[in-house]
Amino acid sequence: MLIKLIKLGKIITGAVSAVLIAMVVPSLIYAYDINDKFSIEGNLTGIYQYGDWDAGDLDETDRGAAVLDLGANFHPTDADEFQVTFSFAAGNGLNNISPFYLAPFSDDLEDDLKDINGRNRDYLLEAWYKHTFTLSENASLGITGGIIDSTAYIDDNKFANDEVTQFMNEIFVNDTNVNLPSYDIGGVIELDISNVSVRALAMNTKYETDTDAHKNYNYFAFQLGYSIDTSLGEGNYRICGFSTNNKFPNWDGTEYENLYGIGISADQEIGDIVGVFARLCWQDDTAVVDYASLYSAGVNINGNLWGRKGDNAGIGYAYLNGADRGDIDNTDAFEAYVRFKILEYADISLDIQYMADNYNYAEDIDGFIYGVRVNAYF
């Protein structure tokens, strides 16, 4: 009983500390002047997670992390836009010691922000330029180039796409089977015609090999989206496909294959309070991959249900089926969170995750991760 009380005390202490930061930081930041063409945005996130799992000799443990994201946007004209984004972090949370295949916190943490993609670049996430052509009253064409993040264009979802304000586990932030690269050289074409959107993306990036070296490859993705507004509410439906060049080893290590697959991401409002989302993805497993298919779904609940418009809650479940020749047979992931707006520019979330990795040739593992997340915005 005493041990449980100590663990609870750690969670409460972490939450209180993060709340104090959230209360102080916005008041300091707002001393800066911003004009109508130039803006600076930022977010300070603090997390504390406690893992209670059944994973052989690996004991339950707790970790924290803090992340500061800073973005500068310059809009010299209505058609031209420049964006630079930096991120700084202290700590890696449970990501580096968790026994599970899926990361319990999807944000970029301390180790992720150093030597990004093997490019000998730290902290700089994005640096791109976009020009938008107005084709008609209801049609536009945008072209973006530079250091980009593919998750900003492909596999978006209204209720499950932001690790800062929504789900924390990576599987409910983006579809891991689409293998979306981030923070590297690429270009995007965005065509919007009324309620139809088309995205075409190409990037050159790297992945880390078993020898700690980085291997260069090309990534291509295409997404078709459709938005509809009915008596139920707004709905968004997307289908995407992706492929790489032949740079990934096969299971025998005899030759290199490409990664390719197809995914679906959908979200739908059901009245003013409830929203639902779903993701489905299938990828070829000729090359070495962890999972061949993904199925996830969940619910978002607006704080209007309990009289607080700025709050929300989410519940999600995901099932991932392992590759035919892989070590892992399947994974179940469940997450539930509730987020409370505590100040005009700050919020706090309470989060619980359950994961179970079932192996083909090793002992299965499962367990819970309890978390607190606090944000300060400016």
C-alpha positions as a Markdown table, in Angstrom:
| # | Residue | x | y | z |
|---|---|---|---|---|
| 1 | Met | 0.0 | 0.0 | 0.0 |
| 2 | Leu | 2.9 | 2.4 | 0.8 |
| 3 | Ile | 4.5 | 1.8 | -2.5 |
| 4 | Lys | 1.2 | 2.6 | -4.3 |
| 5 | Leu | 1.0 | 5.8 | -2.4 |
| 6 | Ile | 4.5 | 6.8 | -3.3 |
| 7 | Lys | 3.8 | 6.2 | -7.0 |
| 8 | Leu | 0.6 | 8.3 | -6.8 |
| 9 | Gly | 2.6 | 11.0 | -5.1 |
| 10 | Lys | 5.1 | 11.0 | -8.0 |
| 11 | Ile | 2.3 | 11.5 | -10.5 |
| 12 | Ile | 0.7 | 14.3 | -8.5 |
| 13 | Thr | 4.1 | 16.0 | -8.1 |
| 14 | Gly | 4.8 | 15.8 | -11.8 |
| 15 | Ala | 1.4 | 17.2 | -12.6 |
| 16 | Val | 1.7 | 20.1 | -10.2 |
| 17 | Ser | 5.2 | 21.1 | -11.4 |
| 18 | Ala | 4.0 | 21.1 | -15.0 |
| 19 | Val | 0.9 | 23.2 | -14.2 |
| 20 | Leu | 3.2 | 25.8 | -12.5 |
| 21 | Ile | 5.3 | 26.0 | -15.7 |
| 22 | Ala | 2.2 | 26.3 | -17.8 |
| 23 | Met | 1.0 | 29.2 | -15.7 |
| 24 | Val | 4.2 | 31.2 | -15.8 |
| 25 | Val | 5.6 | 30.7 | -19.4 |
| 26 | Pro | 2.7 | 32.3 | -21.4 |
| 27 | Ser | 2.9 | 35.5 | -19.4 |
| 28 | Leu | 6.7 | 35.8 | -20.2 |
| 29 | Ile | 6.3 | 35.1 | -23.9 |
| 30 | Tyr | 3.7 | 37.6 | -24.6 |
| 31 | Ala | 6.2 | 40.5 | -24.2 |
| 32 | Tyr | 7.1 | 40.0 | -27.9 |
| 33 | Asp | 5.5 | 42.1 | -30.7 |
| 34 | Ile | 4.2 | 40.2 | -33.8 |
| 35 | Asn | 2.9 | 41.9 | -36.9 |
| 36 | Asp | 0.4 | 40.7 | -39.5 |
| 37 | Lys | 3.1 | 39.2 | -41.8 |
| 38 | Phe | 5.4 | 37.6 | -39.2 |
| 39 | Ser | 4.3 | 35.3 | -36.4 |
| 40 | Ile | 6.0 | 33.2 | -33.7 |
| 41 | Glu | 4.3 | 30.2 | -32.2 |
| 42 | Gly | 5.4 | 27.9 | -29.5 |
| 43 | Asn | 4.4 | 25.1 | -27.2 |
| 44 | Leu | 5.9 | 23.9 | -24.0 |
| 45 | Thr | 5.0 | 20.3 | -23.1 |
| 46 | Gly | 5.8 | 18.4 | -20.0 |
| 47 | Ile | 5.0 | 14.8 | -19.5 |
| 48 | Tyr | 5.4 | 12.2 | -16.7 |
| 49 | Gln | 4.7 | 8.5 | -17.4 |
| 50 | Tyr | 4.7 | 5.4 | -15.2 |
| 51 | Gly | 5.0 | 2.0 | -16.7 |
| 52 | Asp | 3.6 | -1.1 | -15.0 |
| 53 | Trp | 4.2 | -4.0 | -17.3 |
| 54 | Asp | 4.8 | -7.8 | -17.3 |
| 55 | Ala | 8.0 | -8.1 | -19.3 |
| 56 | Gly | 10.4 | -10.6 | -17.7 |
| 57 | Asp | 13.2 | -9.0 | -15.8 |
| 58 | Leu | 12.3 | -5.5 | -16.8 |
| 59 | Asp | 10.9 | -3.8 | -13.8 |
| 60 | Glu | 8.2 | -1.2 | -13.7 |
| 61 | Thr | 9.5 | 2.3 | -13.9 |
| 62 | Asp | 8.8 | 6.0 | -14.4 |
| 63 | Arg | 10.2 | 8.8 | -16.6 |
| 64 | Gly | 9.5 | 12.3 | -17.6 |
| 65 | Ala | 10.4 | 14.7 | -20.5 |
| 66 | Ala | 9.9 | 18.3 | -21.5 |
| 67 | Val | 9.7 | 19.6 | -25.1 |
| 68 | Leu | 9.8 | 23.2 | -26.4 |
| 69 | Asp | 8.6 | 23.7 | -30.0 |
| 70 | Leu | 9.2 | 27.0 | -31.7 |
| 71 | Gly | 7.9 | 28.0 | -35.1 |
| 72 | Ala | 8.4 | 31.2 | -37.1 |
| 73 | Asn | 6.1 | 32.0 | -40.1 |
| 74 | Phe | 6.6 | 34.8 | -42.6 |
| 75 | His | 3.8 | 35.7 | -45.0 |
| 76 | Pro | 5.1 | 38.4 | -47.3 |
| 77 | Thr | 2.1 | 38.1 | -49.5 |
| 78 | Asp | -1.2 | 36.1 | -49.5 |
| 79 | Ala | 0.4 | 33.6 | -51.9 |
| 80 | Asp | 3.8 | 33.2 | -50.3 |
| 81 | Glu | 4.8 | 31.6 | -47.0 |
| 82 | Phe | 8.0 | 30.7 | -45.2 |
| 83 | Gln | 8.1 | 28.4 | -42.2 |
| 84 | Val | 11.0 | 27.5 | -39.8 |
| 85 | Thr | 10.4 | 25.1 | -36.9 |
| 86 | Phe | 12.8 | 24.2 | -34.1 |
| 87 | Ser | 12.3 | 21.8 | -31.2 |
| 88 | Phe | 14.3 | 21.3 | -28.0 |
| 89 | Ala | 13.8 | 18.5 | -25.5 |
| 90 | Ala | 15.1 | 17.2 | -22.2 |
| 91 | Gly | 14.6 | 13.5 | -21.4 |
| 92 | Asn | 13.2 | 10.7 | -23.5 |
| 93 | Gly | 10.3 | 9.6 | -21.3 |
| 94 | Leu | 9.7 | 5.9 | -21.4 |
| 95 | Asn | 10.3 | 5.6 | -25.1 |
| 96 | Asn | 13.9 | 4.3 | -24.8 |
| 97 | Ile | 13.1 | 1.7 | -22.1 |
| 98 | Ser | 9.6 | 0.6 | -22.8 |
| 99 | Pro | 9.4 | -3.1 | -23.7 |
| 100 | Phe | 6.7 | -2.5 | -26.3 |
| 101 | Tyr | 7.0 | -2.2 | -30.1 |
| 102 | Leu | 4.9 | 1.1 | -30.0 |
| 103 | Ala | 6.3 | 4.2 | -28.5 |
| 104 | Pro | 4.1 | 5.4 | -25.5 |
| 105 | Phe | 4.7 | 9.1 | -26.4 |
| 106 | Ser | 4.9 | 10.1 | -30.1 |
| 107 | Asp | 6.6 | 13.5 | -29.7 |
| 108 | Asp | 10.2 | 14.1 | -30.7 |
| 109 | Leu | 12.3 | 13.8 | -27.6 |
| 110 | Glu | 15.9 | 14.4 | -26.6 |
| 111 | Asp | 17.6 | 11.7 | -28.6 |
| 112 | Asp | 15.3 | 12.2 | -31.6 |
| 113 | Leu | 16.4 | 15.8 | -32.0 |
| 114 | Lys | 20.1 | 15.1 | -32.4 |
| 115 | Asp | 21.7 | 14.1 | -35.8 |
| 116 | Ile | 18.2 | 14.1 | -37.3 |
| 117 | Asn | 17.9 | 11.4 | -40.0 |
| 118 | Gly | 21.7 | 11.1 | -39.9 |
| 119 | Arg | 22.1 | 14.5 | -41.5 |
| 120 | Asn | 24.4 | 16.0 | -38.8 |
| 121 | Arg | 21.6 | 18.5 | -38.0 |
| 122 | Asp | 20.2 | 19.1 | -34.5 |
| 123 | Tyr | 16.9 | 20.7 | -33.4 |
| 124 | Leu | 15.9 | 22.1 | -36.8 |
| 125 | Leu | 12.7 | 20.3 | -37.9 |
| 126 | Glu | 11.3 | 22.3 | -40.8 |
| 127 | Ala | 12.4 | 25.0 | -43.2 |
| 128 | Trp | 10.2 | 25.3 | -46.2 |
| 129 | Tyr | 8.7 | 27.8 | -48.7 |
| 130 | Lys | 5.2 | 27.5 | -50.1 |
| 131 | His | 3.5 | 29.3 | -53.0 |
| 132 | Thr | -0.2 | 29.1 | -53.6 |
| 133 | Phe | -1.8 | 29.6 | -57.0 |
| 134 | Thr | -5.5 | 30.7 | -56.9 |
| 135 | Leu | -7.2 | 28.8 | -59.8 |
| 136 | Ser | -10.7 | 29.9 | -59.1 |
| 137 | Glu | -13.0 | 30.9 | -56.2 |
| 138 | Asn | -13.1 | 27.3 | -55.0 |
| 139 | Ala | -9.8 | 25.9 | -56.3 |
| 140 | Ser | -6.2 | 26.4 | -55.4 |
| 141 | Leu | -2.8 | 24.8 | -56.0 |
| 142 | Gly | 0.0 | 24.9 | -53.4 |
| 143 | Ile | 3.6 | 23.9 | -54.0 |
| 144 | Thr | 5.9 | 23.5 | -51.1 |
| 145 | Gly | 9.6 | 22.6 | -51.0 |
| 146 | Gly | 12.4 | 22.4 | -48.4 |
| 147 | Ile | 12.8 | 20.5 | -45.2 |
| 148 | Ile | 9.3 | 19.1 | -44.6 |
| 149 | Asp | 7.3 | 16.7 | -42.4 |
| 150 | Ser | 5.2 | 14.3 | -44.4 |
| 151 | Thr | 2.8 | 13.8 | -41.5 |
| 152 | Ala | 1.5 | 17.4 | -42.1 |
| 153 | Tyr | 0.2 | 16.3 | -45.5 |
| 154 | Ile | -0.5 | 12.6 | -45.4 |
| 155 | Asp | -2.7 | 10.5 | -43.0 |
| 156 | Asp | -4.2 | 13.5 | -41.3 |
| 157 | Asn | -7.1 | 13.0 | -39.0 |
| 158 | Lys | -9.2 | 15.5 | -37.0 |
| 159 | Phe | -9.4 | 13.4 | -33.8 |
| 160 | Ala | -6.2 | 11.4 | -33.8 |
| 161 | Asn | -3.3 | 13.3 | -35.2 |
| 162 | Asp | -1.7 | 15.4 | -32.5 |
| 163 | Glu | 0.4 | 14.0 | -29.6 |
| 164 | Val | 0.3 | 17.3 | -27.8 |
| 165 | Thr | -3.4 | 17.7 | -27.4 |
| 166 | Gln | -4.9 | 14.3 | -28.3 |
| 167 | Phe | -3.6 | 10.7 | -27.9 |
| 168 | Met | 0.0 | 10.1 | -26.8 |
| 169 | Asn | 0.7 | 6.7 | -28.2 |
| 170 | Glu | 2.2 | 6.8 | -31.7 |
| 171 | Ile | -0.4 | 4.4 | -33.2 |
| 172 | Phe | -3.2 | 6.9 | -32.6 |
| 173 | Val | -1.1 | 9.9 | -33.9 |
| 174 | Asn | -0.2 | 8.5 | -37.3 |
| 175 | Asp | -0.4 | 5.2 | -39.1 |
| 176 | Thr | 2.9 | 3.5 | -38.5 |
| 177 | Asn | 2.5 | 1.2 | -41.5 |
| 178 | Val | 2.5 | 4.2 | -43.9 |
| 179 | Asn | 6.1 | 4.7 | -42.8 |
| 180 | Leu | 5.9 | 8.5 | -42.9 |
| 181 | Pro | 9.3 | 10.2 | -42.8 |
| 182 | Ser | 9.8 | 13.6 | -41.1 |
| 183 | Tyr | 12.2 | 16.5 | -41.2 |
| 184 | Asp | 14.0 | 16.0 | -44.5 |
| 185 | Ile | 14.3 | 17.3 | -48.0 |
| 186 | Gly | 11.1 | 17.0 | -50.1 |
| 187 | Gly | 8.3 | 18.7 | -51.9 |
| 188 | Val | 4.5 | 18.6 | -51.9 |
| 189 | Ile | 1.8 | 19.5 | -54.3 |
| 190 | Glu | -1.6 | 20.3 | -52.8 |
| 191 | Leu | -4.6 | 20.7 | -55.0 |
| 192 | Asp | -7.9 | 21.7 | -53.4 |
| 193 | Ile | -11.1 | 21.9 | -55.5 |
| 194 | Ser | -14.2 | 22.6 | -53.4 |
| 195 | Asn | -14.5 | 19.7 | -50.9 |
| 196 | Val | -11.9 | 17.5 | -52.7 |
| 197 | Ser | -8.2 | 17.5 | -51.9 |
| 198 | Val | -5.2 | 15.9 | -53.6 |
| 199 | Arg | -1.7 | 15.6 | -52.1 |
| 200 | Ala | 1.4 | 14.3 | -53.9 |
| 201 | Leu | 4.6 | 14.1 | -51.8 |
| 202 | Ala | 8.2 | 13.1 | -52.5 |
| 203 | Met | 11.1 | 13.0 | -50.0 |
| 204 | Asn | 14.7 | 11.9 | -49.8 |
| 205 | Thr | 15.5 | 10.7 | -46.3 |
| 206 | Lys | 17.5 | 8.0 | -44.4 |
| 207 | Tyr | 16.8 | 5.2 | -41.9 |
| 208 | Glu | 19.1 | 3.8 | -39.3 |
| 209 | Thr | 20.5 | 0.3 | -40.0 |
| 210 | Asp | 21.5 | -2.4 | -37.5 |
| 211 | Thr | 25.1 | -1.2 | -37.7 |
| 212 | Asp | 24.1 | 2.3 | -36.6 |
| 213 | Ala | 24.8 | 3.6 | -40.1 |
| 214 | His | 22.1 | 5.5 | -42.1 |
| 215 | Lys | 20.9 | 4.3 | -45.5 |
| 216 | Asn | 19.5 | 6.8 | -48.0 |
| 217 | Tyr | 16.1 | 6.2 | -49.7 |
| 218 | Asn | 13.3 | 8.0 | -51.6 |
| 219 | Tyr | 9.8 | 8.1 | -50.4 |
| 220 | Phe | 6.6 | 8.9 | -52.4 |
| 221 | Ala | 3.0 | 9.2 | -51.2 |
| 222 | Phe | -0.3 | 10.2 | -52.7 |
| 223 | Gln | -3.5 | 11.1 | -50.9 |
| 224 | Leu | -7.1 | 11.7 | -52.1 |
| 225 | Gly | -9.4 | 13.4 | -49.6 |
| 226 | Tyr | -13.1 | 14.2 | -49.5 |
| 227 | Ser | -14.9 | 16.4 | -47.0 |
| 228 | Ile | -18.6 | 16.4 | -46.5 |
| 229 | Asp | -20.9 | 18.4 | -44.1 |
| 230 | Thr | -24.3 | 16.8 | -43.4 |
| 231 | Ser | -26.9 | 17.0 | -40.6 |
| 232 | Leu | -24.6 | 14.7 | -38.5 |
| 233 | Gly | -21.6 | 17.2 | -38.8 |
| 234 | Glu | -18.4 | 17.4 | -40.7 |
| 235 | Gly | -16.8 | 14.3 | -42.1 |
| 236 | Asn | -13.4 | 13.8 | -43.7 |
| 237 | Tyr | -12.4 | 10.7 | -45.7 |
| 238 | Arg | -9.0 | 10.0 | -47.1 |
| 239 | Ile | -7.2 | 7.2 | -49.0 |
| 240 | Cys | -3.4 | 7.2 | -49.5 |
| 241 | Gly | -0.8 | 5.1 | -51.1 |
| 242 | Phe | 3.0 | 5.1 | -50.6 |
| 243 | Ser | 6.1 | 3.5 | -52.0 |
| 244 | Thr | 9.9 | 3.7 | -51.6 |
| 245 | Asn | 12.7 | 2.7 | -53.9 |
| 246 | Asn | 14.5 | -0.6 | -53.4 |
| 247 | Lys | 16.5 | 0.2 | -50.4 |
| 248 | Phe | 15.2 | -2.1 | -47.7 |
| 249 | Pro | 16.5 | -5.7 | -47.0 |
| 250 | Asn | 14.4 | -8.7 | -47.5 |
| 251 | Trp | 14.0 | -11.4 | -44.8 |
| 252 | Asp | 16.9 | -13.5 | -46.1 |
| 253 | Gly | 19.2 | -10.5 | -46.4 |
| 254 | Thr | 20.0 | -11.5 | -50.0 |
| 255 | Glu | 18.6 | -8.4 | -51.8 |
| 256 | Tyr | 16.8 | -5.1 | -51.3 |
| 257 | Glu | 13.1 | -4.4 | -51.8 |
| 258 | Asn | 10.8 | -1.4 | -51.7 |
| 259 | Leu | 8.2 | -0.6 | -49.1 |
| 260 | Tyr | 4.7 | 0.0 | -50.4 |
| 261 | Gly | 1.1 | -0.1 | -49.1 |
| 262 | Ile | -2.3 | 1.7 | -48.9 |
| 263 | Gly | -4.0 | 3.4 | -46.0 |
| 264 | Ile | -7.4 | 4.9 | -45.1 |
| 265 | Ser | -8.0 | 7.7 | -42.5 |
| 266 | Ala | -11.5 | 8.9 | -41.7 |
| 267 | Asp | -13.1 | 11.1 | -39.1 |
| 268 | Gln | -16.8 | 12.0 | -38.6 |
| 269 | Glu | -18.6 | 14.3 | -36.3 |
| 270 | Ile | -21.8 | 12.9 | -34.8 |
| 271 | Gly | -23.6 | 15.9 | -33.5 |
| 272 | Asp | -22.0 | 18.6 | -31.4 |
| 273 | Ile | -20.4 | 16.4 | -28.8 |
| 274 | Val | -19.2 | 13.1 | -30.3 |
| 275 | Gly | -16.8 | 12.4 | -33.1 |
| 276 | Val | -15.4 | 9.1 | -34.3 |
| 277 | Phe | -12.3 | 8.1 | -36.3 |
| 278 | Ala | -10.8 | 5.1 | -38.0 |
| 279 | Arg | -7.6 | 4.1 | -39.7 |
| 280 | Leu | -6.9 | 1.0 | -41.8 |
| 281 | Cys | -3.6 | 0.1 | -43.6 |
| 282 | Trp | -2.0 | -2.8 | -45.4 |
| 283 | Gln | 1.6 | -2.9 | -46.5 |
| 284 | Asp | 3.6 | -5.5 | -48.3 |
| 285 | Asp | 6.0 | -7.5 | -46.1 |
| 286 | Thr | 8.4 | -8.8 | -48.7 |
| 287 | Ala | 10.9 | -6.4 | -47.1 |
| 288 | Val | 11.6 | -6.7 | -43.3 |
| 289 | Val | 8.7 | -4.8 | -41.6 |
| 290 | Asp | 7.2 | -5.2 | -38.1 |
| 291 | Tyr | 3.5 | -5.2 | -39.1 |
| 292 | Ala | 1.6 | -6.1 | -42.3 |
| 293 | Ser | -1.8 | -4.5 | -41.4 |
| 294 | Leu | -3.3 | -2.1 | -39.0 |
| 295 | Tyr | -6.9 | -1.5 | -37.8 |
| 296 | Ser | -7.7 | 1.3 | -35.4 |
| 297 | Ala | -10.8 | 3.2 | -34.3 |
| 298 | Gly | -11.9 | 5.5 | -31.5 |
| 299 | Val | -14.2 | 8.2 | -30.1 |
| 300 | Asn | -13.7 | 11.9 | -29.3 |
| 301 | Ile | -16.0 | 13.5 | -26.7 |
| 302 | Asn | -16.3 | 17.3 | -26.6 |
| 303 | Gly | -16.2 | 19.0 | -23.2 |
| 304 | Asn | -19.7 | 20.4 | -23.9 |
| 305 | Leu | -20.9 | 17.2 | -22.4 |
| 306 | Trp | -19.9 | 18.3 | -19.0 |
| 307 | Gly | -20.3 | 22.1 | -19.6 |
| 308 | Arg | -16.6 | 22.9 | -20.4 |
| 309 | Lys | -16.2 | 23.8 | -24.1 |
| 310 | Gly | -12.3 | 23.8 | -24.0 |
| 311 | Asp | -12.1 | 20.2 | -22.7 |
| 312 | Asn | -12.2 | 16.9 | -24.6 |
| 313 | Ala | -11.6 | 13.2 | -24.1 |
| 314 | Gly | -10.6 | 10.4 | -26.4 |
| 315 | Ile | -10.8 | 6.6 | -26.4 |
| 316 | Gly | -9.0 | 4.5 | -29.0 |
| 317 | Tyr | -8.2 | 0.8 | -29.8 |
| 318 | Ala | -5.7 | -0.5 | -32.4 |
| 319 | Tyr | -4.9 | -4.0 | -33.6 |
| 320 | Leu | -1.7 | -4.6 | -35.6 |
| 321 | Asn | -1.0 | -7.9 | -37.4 |
| 322 | Gly | 2.6 | -8.9 | -37.6 |
| 323 | Ala | 4.5 | -9.7 | -40.8 |
| 324 | Asp | 4.4 | -13.3 | -41.9 |
| 325 | Arg | 8.1 | -13.9 | -41.1 |
| 326 | Gly | 8.5 | -11.5 | -38.3 |
| 327 | Asp | 9.1 | -12.0 | -34.6 |
| 328 | Ile | 5.8 | -10.5 | -33.4 |
| 329 | Asp | 2.5 | -12.1 | -34.1 |
| 330 | Asn | 0.2 | -9.2 | -33.2 |
| 331 | Thr | -0.2 | -6.2 | -31.0 |
| 332 | Asp | -3.2 | -4.8 | -29.1 |
| 333 | Ala | -3.2 | -1.1 | -28.0 |
| 334 | Phe | -5.7 | 0.8 | -26.0 |
| 335 | Glu | -5.6 | 4.4 | -24.9 |
| 336 | Ala | -8.0 | 6.8 | -23.1 |
| 337 | Tyr | -7.3 | 10.4 | -22.1 |
| 338 | Val | -9.1 | 13.4 | -20.8 |
| 339 | Arg | -7.8 | 16.9 | -21.3 |
| 340 | Phe | -8.8 | 19.9 | -19.2 |
| 341 | Lys | -8.3 | 23.5 | -20.2 |
| 342 | Ile | -6.9 | 25.1 | -17.0 |
| 343 | Leu | -6.0 | 28.6 | -18.3 |
| 344 | Glu | -6.5 | 30.4 | -21.6 |
| 345 | Tyr | -3.1 | 29.2 | -22.8 |
| 346 | Ala | -2.6 | 26.0 | -20.9 |
| 347 | Asp | -4.2 | 22.5 | -20.4 |
| 348 | Ile | -3.5 | 19.3 | -18.6 |
| 349 | Ser | -4.3 | 15.7 | -19.7 |
| 350 | Leu | -4.6 | 12.5 | -17.8 |
| 351 | Asp | -3.8 | 9.4 | -19.8 |
| 352 | Ile | -3.8 | 5.6 | -19.6 |
| 353 | Gln | -2.5 | 3.1 | -22.1 |
| 354 | Tyr | -2.6 | -0.7 | -22.3 |
| 355 | Met | -0.5 | -2.6 | -24.7 |
| 356 | Ala | 0.0 | -6.3 | -25.4 |
| 357 | Asp | 2.7 | -7.6 | -27.8 |
| 358 | Asn | 2.2 | -11.3 | -28.7 |
| 359 | Tyr | 5.3 | -13.0 | -30.1 |
| 360 | Asn | 5.8 | -16.0 | -32.3 |
| 361 | Tyr | 9.0 | -17.2 | -30.7 |
| 362 | Ala | 9.3 | -15.4 | -27.4 |
| 363 | Glu | 7.3 | -14.7 | -24.2 |
| 364 | Asp | 4.4 | -12.3 | -24.7 |
| 365 | Ile | 4.4 | -9.0 | -22.8 |
| 366 | Asp | 1.7 | -6.7 | -21.7 |
| 367 | Gly | 1.1 | -3.8 | -19.3 |
| 368 | Phe | -0.2 | -0.4 | -18.5 |
| 369 | Ile | 1.3 | 3.1 | -18.8 |
| 370 | Tyr | -0.2 | 5.9 | -16.8 |
| 371 | Gly | 0.6 | 9.5 | -17.8 |
| 372 | Val | 0.2 | 13.2 | -17.1 |
| 373 | Arg | 0.8 | 15.8 | -19.8 |
| 374 | Val | 0.7 | 19.6 | -19.5 |
| 375 | Asn | 0.9 | 22.2 | -22.2 |
| 376 | Ala | 1.6 | 25.9 | -22.3 |
| 377 | Tyr | 0.8 | 27.7 | -25.6 |
| 378 | Phe | 2.0 | 31.0 | -27.0 |
